[in-house]
Amino acid sequence: MNAKNQLAAILEIGSTGIRLLVAEIYGNDTWHILDRAGRPVSLGRDVFTSGQVSRESFMECLSVLQNFRELIAGWGVADDDIHVIATSALRAAKNRDMIVDRVRQETGFRISIVEGIEENRLMYLAVRFALKNDFPLFWRANSLIIDVGGGSTELMLLRRGKMVAAHSLRLGTILVDQQSRLATGSAVFQERYLNENVRNTAELLRSEMDLSYVRTFVAAGSDARMVARNIGWEFNENCWIADRTAFIKFIEKISSYSVEECVKKLKIPYVDAEGIIPGLLIYKLFLERTAANRLIVPTVSIREGMLINLTAQVDPEIQEEFFSQVIASAMNLGRKYRYDEAHNRHVASLSLVLFDALVQEHGMGRRDRLLLEVAAILHDIGMFIRSSGHHRHGQYIVANSEVFGLHKDELSIVSNVVRYHRSELPSETDIDYIALQREERVLVQKMAAILRVADALDRGHSQQIKSITVERRNDMVFITPSGVHDTSLERIGLEEKGNLFENVFGYKIMLA
């Protein structure tokens, strides 16, 4: 191995099994897969039945992880380059903290529980890699990416290649099978139950995108890959294509199979066979609501997404493209709540000018800049509920929404910045603010201080000040608007909202 290359191991603890990927990462941000392995473990069946991982399943899980530890050691992967993630089953387990601790004690693996929105992010990275530039329609037309798992279904909607929404639905194969067993257990009930869930989901998604306008259907996940290999054709090394009609007919053909027949005829493990029919029905029911005439089926998973995440950290082009999808998702959330798009986008633009001009003063990084931009885009979203107290309403909406690419901790920061974009100052009597880590509270104050100034510069929501330049002289920060304007309203706004900026940074801010 070249000295500049790096070995990495990705372990995924899922609902139906534990899967390993070992890769060599090259200095040019590419990689080569050295090894793959997987073992079935029914964690999801335990969790979605009793709410926790049983002793028996945990011991089986531990045995698999110890075996993988030996395999990883054989490749010489350093501990710092081993990444262990767990998805919906462990995420939902009541005893997950004890499981995580025991695994660390017994194997040395540090498990990271990924949220549903983080699964979406990793899957998007994997899909983007698999499609490359071979599917121009994906970037031009409306698209749906769907990944059906044991405990959840991850779903992303894109309008002309830009992220509209990302959701983690509590609709997984094990959960559906569980409901079916509680009822009649028949295939008819299962399809009726799923059809009702998909119909309700489609109605909820209508405000974001009508599924009938979707022309590109991307089906990720092992079940979809199995079907594609049976009735589709290989398009490139990371992607298969399947005809819509053939896909639906194949699922209708096997929908009455028993678990034993699935194992025998489809040549899949028993643990996968238990949930394959409901999983494929979910794909089918969503597909039938779209205008897509074929399916794109990537052969990659969130494990490849993790690899891309490792390499993308040093690839500014990939990072900036990803950030643009985060912003697109935030803007769509604003549209859902009928925000004043012109005002909010203008305030976001002014916020970024202030951020970039004052980097030495605030010391924040590129990711913080992204969070500030999201907060600025959404700062008035609470107006949907009521103008009075809209900063508090906005905090609630943001904290309880999903923005593609942002995990809960980041949404907590953004929602607090939204809360403090006007009137009251950050306070230790605010439970949501105090719940943040100390470093996060500092970020909230810095971002809110900048956002208040930017918001004041468009107090009349008329974009009177089109652009600004920012200059610091001694203990003063001067903002100079381009052109000649009547800025009396903005000056009043700056006097009202400049106090937090002065408190945080120690500079008096003035409109020149």
C-alpha positions as CSV (number, residue, x, y, z in Angstrom):
1,M,0.0,0.0,0.0
2,N,1.2,3.5,-0.9
3,A,2.3,5.5,2.1
4,K,-0.2,8.2,1.4
5,N,-3.1,5.8,1.1
6,Q,-5.4,5.0,4.0
7,L,-7.3,1.9,5.0
8,A,-10.8,2.3,6.4
9,A,-13.4,-0.1,7.7
10,I,-17.2,0.7,7.8
11,L,-19.4,-1.4,9.9
12,E,-23.2,-1.0,9.7
13,I,-25.4,-2.5,12.4
14,G,-28.9,-2.8,10.8
15,S,-32.2,-4.3,11.6
16,T,-31.6,-7.6,9.9
17,G,-27.8,-7.9,10.0
18,I,-24.3,-6.5,10.4
19,R,-22.4,-5.6,7.3
20,L,-18.7,-4.8,6.8
21,L,-16.8,-2.9,4.1
22,V,-13.0,-2.5,4.1
23,A,-11.5,-0.1,1.6
24,E,-8.3,1.5,0.6
25,I,-8.7,5.3,0.2
26,Y,-6.3,6.9,-2.3
27,G,-4.9,10.4,-2.1
28,N,-7.0,11.5,-5.1
29,D,-10.2,11.0,-3.2
30,T,-11.1,7.7,-4.7
31,W,-11.1,4.2,-3.2
32,H,-10.9,0.5,-3.9
33,I,-13.1,-2.0,-2.0
34,L,-10.8,-4.7,-0.5
35,D,-13.4,-6.8,1.4
36,R,-17.1,-7.1,2.1
37,A,-18.8,-9.3,4.7
38,G,-22.2,-9.7,6.3
39,R,-23.9,-11.7,8.9
40,P,-27.7,-11.9,9.7
41,V,-28.7,-10.8,13.1
42,S,-32.4,-10.1,14.0
43,L,-32.1,-7.0,16.1
44,G,-35.1,-5.4,14.4
45,R,-37.4,-8.3,15.2
46,D,-36.6,-7.9,18.9
47,V,-36.8,-4.1,19.1
48,F,-40.0,-3.7,17.1
49,T,-41.6,-6.5,19.1
50,S,-40.5,-5.8,22.7
51,G,-38.9,-2.4,22.4
52,Q,-35.4,-3.6,23.2
53,V,-32.6,-5.9,22.1
54,S,-32.9,-9.3,23.8
55,R,-29.9,-10.9,25.6
56,E,-29.8,-13.7,23.0
57,S,-29.7,-11.2,20.1
58,F,-27.1,-9.1,21.8
59,M,-24.8,-12.0,22.4
60,E,-25.2,-13.0,18.7
61,C,-24.5,-9.4,17.7
62,L,-21.4,-9.4,20.0
63,S,-20.1,-12.6,18.5
64,V,-20.4,-11.2,15.0
65,L,-18.7,-8.0,15.9
66,Q,-15.8,-9.8,17.6
67,N,-15.3,-11.9,14.4
68,F,-15.3,-8.7,12.3
69,R,-12.8,-7.2,14.7
70,E,-10.4,-10.1,13.9
71,L,-11.1,-9.6,10.1
72,I,-10.4,-5.9,10.3
73,A,-7.2,-6.5,12.3
74,G,-6.1,-8.8,9.5
75,W,-6.3,-5.9,7.1
76,G,-4.3,-3.7,9.5
77,V,-6.9,-1.0,9.8
78,A,-6.1,1.5,12.6
79,D,-8.8,1.9,15.3
80,D,-9.2,5.6,14.3
81,D,-10.2,4.5,10.8
82,I,-12.9,2.0,11.9
83,H,-16.3,3.6,11.7
84,V,-19.3,1.8,13.2
85,I,-22.8,3.0,12.6
86,A,-26.2,1.7,13.7
87,T,-29.5,2.5,12.1
88,S,-33.2,2.2,13.0
89,A,-33.2,-0.9,15.2
90,L,-30.6,0.2,17.7
91,R,-31.9,3.8,17.3
92,A,-35.3,2.7,18.6
93,A,-34.0,0.2,21.3
94,K,-34.8,1.2,24.9
95,N,-31.5,-0.4,26.0
96,R,-29.4,1.1,23.3
97,D,-27.1,3.0,25.7
98,M,-26.2,-0.2,27.5
99,I,-25.7,-2.0,24.2
100,V,-23.4,0.7,22.9
101,D,-21.4,0.6,26.2
102,R,-21.1,-3.2,26.3
103,V,-19.9,-3.3,22.7
104,R,-17.3,-0.7,23.4
105,Q,-16.1,-2.6,26.5
106,E,-16.0,-6.0,24.7
107,T,-14.7,-5.0,21.2
108,G,-13.4,-1.5,21.4
109,F,-15.9,-0.4,18.7
110,R,-17.5,3.0,19.3
111,I,-21.0,2.9,17.8
112,S,-22.5,6.0,16.3
113,I,-26.3,5.9,16.2
114,V,-27.3,7.7,13.0
115,E,-30.6,9.5,12.8
116,G,-33.0,9.0,9.9
117,I,-32.0,12.3,8.3
118,E,-28.3,11.3,8.5
119,E,-29.2,8.0,6.8
120,N,-30.8,10.1,4.0
121,R,-27.6,12.2,3.8
122,L,-25.3,9.2,3.5
123,M,-27.7,7.5,1.0
124,Y,-27.8,10.6,-1.1
125,L,-24.0,10.7,-1.3
126,A,-24.0,7.1,-2.3
127,V,-26.6,7.6,-5.0
128,R,-24.9,10.7,-6.4
129,F,-21.7,8.6,-6.7
130,A,-23.5,5.7,-8.4
131,L,-25.3,7.9,-10.9
132,K,-22.2,10.0,-11.7
133,N,-23.1,12.0,-14.9
134,D,-24.7,9.0,-16.6
135,F,-28.3,10.1,-15.8
136,P,-28.8,13.7,-16.9
137,L,-32.6,13.3,-16.4
138,F,-32.0,12.8,-12.7
139,W,-30.5,16.3,-12.4
140,R,-33.1,17.9,-14.8
141,A,-36.4,16.2,-13.8
142,N,-38.3,15.6,-10.6
143,S,-36.9,12.6,-8.8
144,L,-37.6,10.4,-5.8
145,I,-34.9,8.4,-3.9
146,I,-36.3,5.7,-1.7
147,D,-34.6,3.1,0.5
148,V,-36.8,0.6,2.4
149,G,-35.2,-0.9,5.5
150,G,-36.3,-3.1,8.3
151,G,-37.3,-0.3,10.7
152,S,-37.8,2.7,8.4
153,T,-38.1,4.0,4.9
154,E,-35.8,6.8,3.9
155,L,-37.3,9.1,1.2
156,M,-35.9,12.1,-0.6
157,L,-37.6,14.3,-3.1
158,L,-35.7,16.4,-5.6
159,R,-37.0,19.0,-8.0
160,R,-34.8,19.4,-11.1
161,G,-31.9,18.0,-9.1
162,K,-32.4,20.2,-6.0
163,M,-33.5,18.8,-2.7
164,V,-37.1,19.5,-1.9
165,A,-37.5,17.3,1.2
166,A,-36.0,14.4,3.1
167,H,-38.0,12.2,5.4
168,S,-37.5,9.1,7.5
169,L,-40.8,7.3,7.6
170,R,-41.7,4.8,10.3
171,L,-42.5,2.3,7.6
172,G,-40.1,-0.7,7.6
173,T,-40.4,-4.3,6.5
174,I,-40.2,-5.7,10.0
175,L,-42.7,-3.2,11.4
176,V,-45.1,-4.0,8.5
177,D,-44.7,-7.8,9.0
178,Q,-45.3,-7.2,12.7
179,Q,-48.6,-5.5,12.0
180,S,-49.6,-8.2,9.6
181,R,-48.9,-10.9,12.2
182,L,-51.1,-9.1,14.7
183,A,-54.0,-9.1,12.2
184,T,-54.9,-11.9,9.8
185,G,-51.4,-12.4,8.5
186,S,-52.7,-12.5,4.9
187,A,-51.1,-11.0,1.9
188,V,-54.3,-9.1,1.2
189,F,-54.2,-7.4,4.6
190,Q,-50.6,-6.6,4.2
191,E,-51.1,-4.8,0.8
192,R,-54.2,-2.9,2.1
193,Y,-52.3,-1.8,5.2
194,L,-49.3,-0.6,3.1
195,N,-51.6,1.0,0.5
196,E,-53.2,3.1,3.2
197,N,-49.9,4.1,4.6
198,V,-48.4,5.1,1.3
199,R,-51.6,7.0,0.3
200,N,-51.5,9.0,3.5
201,T,-47.7,9.7,3.0
202,A,-48.3,10.8,-0.5
203,E,-51.0,13.3,0.7
204,L,-48.6,14.7,3.3
205,L,-45.9,15.0,0.7
206,R,-48.2,16.8,-1.8
207,S,-47.4,20.2,-0.3
208,E,-43.7,19.5,-1.1
209,M,-44.1,17.7,-4.4
210,D,-46.9,15.8,-6.0
211,L,-45.5,12.3,-6.7
212,S,-47.4,12.2,-10.0
213,Y,-44.8,14.7,-11.3
214,V,-41.8,12.4,-10.4
215,R,-40.1,11.0,-13.6
216,T,-37.0,9.5,-12.1
217,F,-37.4,6.7,-9.5
218,V,-34.3,5.7,-7.6
219,A,-34.8,2.5,-5.6
220,A,-31.9,1.9,-3.1
221,G,-31.7,-1.1,-0.8
222,S,-30.9,-4.8,-1.1
223,D,-34.5,-5.9,-1.9
224,A,-34.6,-3.6,-4.9
225,R,-31.2,-4.8,-6.0
226,M,-32.4,-8.4,-5.9
227,V,-35.3,-7.6,-8.3
228,A,-33.1,-5.6,-10.6
229,R,-30.7,-8.5,-11.0
230,N,-33.6,-10.8,-11.9
231,I,-35.4,-8.6,-14.4
232,G,-33.2,-5.6,-15.2
233,W,-29.8,-4.9,-16.8
234,E,-26.5,-3.5,-15.6
235,F,-26.0,0.1,-16.7
236,N,-22.7,0.8,-15.1
237,E,-20.5,-0.7,-12.4
238,N,-22.6,0.8,-9.6
239,C,-26.1,0.9,-11.1
240,W,-28.8,-1.3,-12.6
241,I,-31.9,-0.3,-14.6
242,A,-35.3,-2.0,-14.4
243,D,-38.4,-1.5,-16.5
244,R,-41.4,-0.2,-14.5
245,T,-43.9,-2.8,-15.8
246,A,-41.5,-5.7,-15.4
247,F,-40.7,-4.6,-11.8
248,I,-44.3,-4.4,-10.8
249,K,-45.1,-7.8,-12.5
250,F,-42.2,-9.5,-10.7
251,I,-43.5,-8.2,-7.3
252,E,-47.0,-9.3,-8.1
253,K,-45.7,-12.7,-9.0
254,I,-43.9,-13.3,-5.7
255,S,-46.2,-11.5,-3.4
256,S,-48.0,-14.7,-2.4
257,Y,-44.8,-16.6,-1.7
258,S,-44.2,-17.9,1.8
259,V,-41.0,-17.1,3.7
260,E,-39.7,-20.6,2.9
261,E,-40.5,-20.1,-0.8
262,C,-38.7,-16.8,-0.9
263,V,-35.6,-18.5,0.6
264,K,-35.8,-21.3,-1.9
265,K,-36.8,-19.5,-5.1
266,L,-35.1,-16.2,-4.6
267,K,-32.0,-17.7,-3.0
268,I,-31.9,-15.3,-0.1
269,P,-31.2,-15.8,3.7
270,Y,-34.2,-16.5,5.9
271,V,-33.7,-13.3,7.9
272,D,-34.0,-11.3,4.6
273,A,-36.9,-13.4,3.3
274,E,-39.1,-12.5,6.3
275,G,-39.4,-8.9,5.2
276,I,-38.8,-9.0,1.5
277,I,-42.5,-9.0,0.4
278,P,-43.6,-6.0,2.4
279,G,-40.4,-4.2,1.4
280,L,-41.0,-4.8,-2.3
281,L,-44.7,-3.8,-1.9
282,I,-43.6,-0.4,-0.5
283,Y,-41.4,0.2,-3.6
284,K,-44.3,-0.9,-5.8
285,L,-46.9,1.3,-4.2
286,F,-44.7,4.4,-4.3
287,L,-43.6,3.7,-7.9
288,E,-47.3,3.4,-9.0
289,R,-47.9,7.0,-7.8
290,T,-45.1,8.4,-10.0
291,A,-44.7,9.0,-13.8
292,A,-41.4,7.1,-13.9
293,N,-41.3,4.4,-16.7
294,R,-38.2,2.7,-15.3
295,L,-36.2,2.4,-12.0
296,I,-32.6,3.3,-11.3
297,V,-31.3,0.8,-8.8
298,P,-27.8,1.7,-7.3
299,T,-25.7,-1.2,-6.0
300,V,-24.3,1.1,-3.3
301,S,-25.4,1.6,0.3
302,I,-24.9,4.0,3.2
303,R,-21.6,2.2,3.8
304,E,-20.3,3.7,0.5
305,G,-22.0,6.9,1.6
306,M,-19.7,6.8,4.7
307,L,-16.6,6.3,2.5
308,I,-17.7,9.3,0.3
309,N,-18.2,11.3,3.4
310,L,-14.6,10.6,4.5
311,T,-13.2,11.6,1.1
312,A,-15.7,14.5,0.5
313,Q,-14.3,16.3,3.6
314,V,-11.2,17.2,1.5
315,D,-13.1,17.7,-1.8
316,P,-14.5,21.3,-1.8
317,E,-16.5,20.7,-4.9
318,I,-18.5,17.8,-3.5
319,Q,-18.9,19.6,-0.2
320,E,-20.3,22.8,-1.8
321,E,-22.7,20.7,-3.9
322,F,-23.9,19.0,-0.8
323,F,-24.3,22.3,1.0
324,S,-26.4,23.6,-1.9
325,Q,-28.8,20.7,-1.4
326,V,-29.1,21.6,2.3
327,I,-30.0,25.2,1.4
328,A,-32.5,23.9,-1.2
329,S,-34.2,21.8,1.4
330,A,-34.4,24.7,3.8
331,M,-35.9,26.9,1.2
332,N,-38.5,24.3,0.4
333,L,-39.4,24.1,4.1
334,G,-39.9,27.9,4.1
335,R,-42.2,27.6,1.0
336,K,-44.2,24.9,2.8
337,Y,-45.0,27.5,5.5
338,R,-45.5,30.3,3.0
339,Y,-42.6,32.5,4.1
340,D,-41.7,35.8,2.5
341,E,-39.1,34.3,0.2
342,A,-37.7,37.5,-1.2
343,H,-37.1,39.0,2.3
344,N,-35.7,35.8,3.8
345,R,-33.3,35.1,0.9
346,H,-32.1,38.7,1.0
347,V,-31.5,38.6,4.7
348,A,-29.6,35.3,4.2
349,S,-27.5,37.0,1.5
350,L,-26.7,40.0,3.8
351,S,-25.9,37.6,6.7
352,L,-23.3,35.9,4.5
353,V,-21.7,39.1,3.5
354,L,-21.4,40.1,7.2
355,F,-20.1,36.6,8.0
356,D,-17.4,36.6,5.3
357,A,-16.3,40.2,6.2
358,L,-15.9,39.5,9.9
359,V,-14.2,36.0,9.9
360,Q,-11.3,37.2,12.1
361,E,-13.8,38.6,14.6
362,H,-16.2,35.7,14.9
363,G,-13.8,32.7,14.1
364,M,-16.5,30.4,12.8
365,G,-16.0,27.9,10.1
366,R,-17.7,26.8,6.8
367,R,-20.2,24.5,8.4
368,D,-21.2,27.3,10.8
369,R,-21.7,29.5,7.8
370,L,-24.1,27.0,6.4
371,L,-26.1,26.9,9.7
372,L,-26.3,30.7,9.7
373,E,-27.6,30.7,6.1
374,V,-30.3,28.1,7.0
375,A,-31.3,30.1,10.1
376,A,-31.5,33.3,8.0
377,I,-33.7,31.6,5.3
378,L,-36.1,30.3,8.0
379,H,-35.9,33.2,10.5
380,D,-39.5,34.4,9.8
381,I,-41.1,31.0,9.2
382,G,-43.1,31.4,12.5
383,M,-45.2,34.1,10.7
384,F,-47.2,31.1,9.4
385,I,-48.7,30.7,12.8
386,R,-48.9,34.3,14.0
387,S,-46.9,37.5,13.6
388,S,-46.9,38.1,17.4
389,G,-44.2,35.9,18.9
390,H,-43.2,34.6,15.5
391,H,-39.6,34.0,16.7
392,R,-40.9,31.5,19.2
393,H,-43.2,29.9,16.7
394,G,-40.4,29.7,14.2
395,Q,-38.1,28.0,16.8
396,Y,-40.8,25.3,17.3
397,I,-41.3,24.7,13.6
398,V,-37.6,24.4,12.8
399,A,-36.9,22.2,15.9
400,N,-39.6,19.8,14.8
401,S,-38.9,19.7,11.1
402,E,-36.4,18.0,8.9
403,V,-33.8,19.8,6.8
404,F,-31.8,17.5,4.6
405,G,-28.2,17.1,5.7
406,L,-28.7,18.6,9.2
407,H,-28.8,16.3,12.3
408,K,-30.8,17.1,15.4
409,D,-28.0,18.9,17.2
410,E,-27.5,21.3,14.2
411,L,-31.3,21.9,14.0
412,S,-31.3,22.8,17.7
413,I,-28.6,25.4,17.0
414,V,-30.6,26.7,14.0
415,S,-33.9,26.8,15.9
416,N,-32.3,28.8,18.7
417,V,-30.8,31.3,16.2
418,V,-34.3,31.7,14.8
419,R,-35.6,32.2,18.3
420,Y,-33.2,35.0,19.0
421,H,-33.3,36.9,15.7
422,R,-35.5,39.6,17.4
423,S,-36.5,41.1,20.7
424,E,-35.3,39.1,23.7
425,L,-31.6,38.1,24.2
426,P,-30.4,34.6,24.8
427,S,-31.3,33.7,28.4
428,E,-30.4,31.0,30.9
429,T,-34.1,30.8,31.7
430,D,-34.7,29.4,28.3
431,I,-34.7,25.6,28.6
432,D,-34.0,25.0,24.9
433,Y,-31.0,27.4,25.0
434,I,-29.6,26.0,28.2
435,A,-29.9,22.4,26.8
436,L,-27.2,23.2,24.3
437,Q,-23.5,22.6,24.9
438,R,-21.5,25.6,26.0
439,E,-19.8,25.9,22.6
440,E,-23.2,25.6,20.9
441,R,-24.6,28.5,23.0
442,V,-21.6,30.6,21.9
443,L,-22.4,29.8,18.2
444,V,-26.1,30.7,18.7
445,Q,-25.1,34.1,20.1
446,K,-22.7,34.8,17.3
447,M,-25.1,33.7,14.6
448,A,-28.1,35.5,16.1
449,A,-26.0,38.7,16.4
450,I,-25.2,38.6,12.7
451,L,-28.7,37.6,11.7
452,R,-30.2,40.5,13.7
453,V,-28.1,43.0,11.9
454,A,-28.9,41.5,8.5
455,D,-32.6,41.5,9.3
456,A,-32.5,45.1,10.4
457,L,-31.0,46.0,7.0
458,D,-34.3,44.8,5.4
459,R,-36.7,46.0,8.0
460,G,-39.3,47.1,5.5
461,H,-39.1,43.7,3.6
462,S,-38.5,45.7,0.4
463,Q,-34.9,45.0,-0.3
464,Q,-34.2,48.7,-0.2
465,I,-30.5,48.0,0.5
466,K,-29.4,45.8,-2.4
467,S,-25.8,45.2,-1.3
468,I,-23.4,46.2,1.4
469,T,-19.7,46.5,2.1
470,V,-18.4,46.0,5.7
471,E,-15.4,47.6,7.3
472,R,-14.0,47.5,10.8
473,R,-12.3,50.6,12.2
474,N,-11.0,50.4,15.7
475,D,-14.0,49.6,17.9
476,M,-16.6,50.3,15.1
477,V,-18.0,48.2,12.3
478,F,-19.3,50.3,9.4
479,I,-21.9,49.0,6.9
480,T,-22.0,51.0,3.7
481,P,-24.9,50.3,1.4
482,S,-24.4,50.6,-2.4
483,G,-26.1,53.4,-4.2
484,V,-28.2,56.2,-2.6
485,H,-31.2,55.2,-0.5
486,D,-33.5,56.5,2.2
487,T,-32.2,54.3,5.0
488,S,-34.0,55.9,7.9
489,L,-36.1,52.7,8.5
490,E,-33.0,50.5,8.4
491,R,-31.2,52.8,10.8
492,I,-34.0,52.5,13.3
493,G,-33.9,48.7,12.9
494,L,-30.1,48.7,13.5
495,E,-30.5,50.7,16.7
496,E,-33.1,48.2,17.9
497,K,-31.2,45.1,16.9
498,G,-27.6,46.0,17.1
499,N,-27.3,45.4,20.9
500,L,-26.5,41.6,20.7
501,F,-23.8,42.3,18.1
502,E,-22.2,44.8,20.4
503,N,-22.5,42.5,23.4
504,V,-21.0,39.5,21.6
505,F,-18.3,41.1,19.5
506,G,-17.6,44.3,21.4
507,Y,-18.0,46.5,18.4
508,K,-20.5,49.3,17.8
509,I,-22.2,48.8,14.5
510,M,-23.1,51.7,12.3
511,L,-24.8,52.3,8.9
512,A,-22.6,54.7,7.0
